Amino acid sequence: MAEFTLQVKIREEAGKNLDTMRKLGSIPAVMYGHGIKPQMFWVHYVNFSKLYDKAGESSIIEVTPEKGKTVNVIVNDVQLDPLTDRFTHIDFFQVRMDEKLEAHIPLEFVGESPAVREMGGILVKPIEEILVSCLPKDLPRSLVVDLSVLHEFGSHIQMKDVKIPAGVTVLIPFETAIALVEAPRTEAEMAALDEKVEGDVTKVEGVVKEEASTGDTAAVDTEKKGGNKEEKKAPAAKEAKPPEGKK
């Protein structure tokens, strides 16, 4: 049994009563997957919000509709209202427990770098999640990165330095830097950052205004209002591709 469960209600028609149902505390959702017909649901806002805080997009969730069988999914995508940051739509991807999948896993940074704490260094984290391939049962919620090994300026942690759970294949180069410490900026460098850049900005402003005026404003307005997302096509290859080994 999956660690997380979620009750959903079947949604019969796409694009109907979206604003009304959102105000009543429901989120429209769609579920798709390898070899299955997309299905539409209503999801209780509060229940999903609490679950998403813990499960994120890298945990198996048992979705139980009021009619039909329970299925295993991961959260493939969420859409947020740009003004309120509230969920406006959810994409679930149904997984097969005997088939590998690809998923982005967050990096969990723990500990404190001595170079930052004692020497005033600047911690840089170029990436905060990585793409992996594995069976659903092996999918980790996160990968731990220990920052306490960064003792001096120029110290870095690469992907190869991170402990990878059994059954998980990392799909980025193992030489990828995921954390490093830079020396603090000098007073001269800080002063240079404060200097104003001289130049003719009117041309830049004109370009920006022209681009904004020629855009599809109707589409932007619809998205900001949390409009119908049902026409969005499901990604064609979220399900696993046979891994070629560690890169």
Buried (B, 14 or more C-beta within 10 A) or exposed (E): EBEBEBEBBEBEEBEEBBEEBBEEEBBBBBBBBBEEEBBBBBBBBEBBEEBBEEBBBBBBBBBEBEEEEEBBBBBBBBBEBEEEEEBBBBBBBBBBEEEBBBBEBBBEBEEBBBBBEEBEBBBEBEEEBBEBBBBBEBBBEBBEBBBEBBEEBEBBBBBEBBEBEEBBBBBBEEEBBBBBBBEEEEEEEEEEEEEEEEEEEEEEEEEEEEEEEEEEEEEEEEBEBBBBBBEEEBEEEBBBEEBEEBE
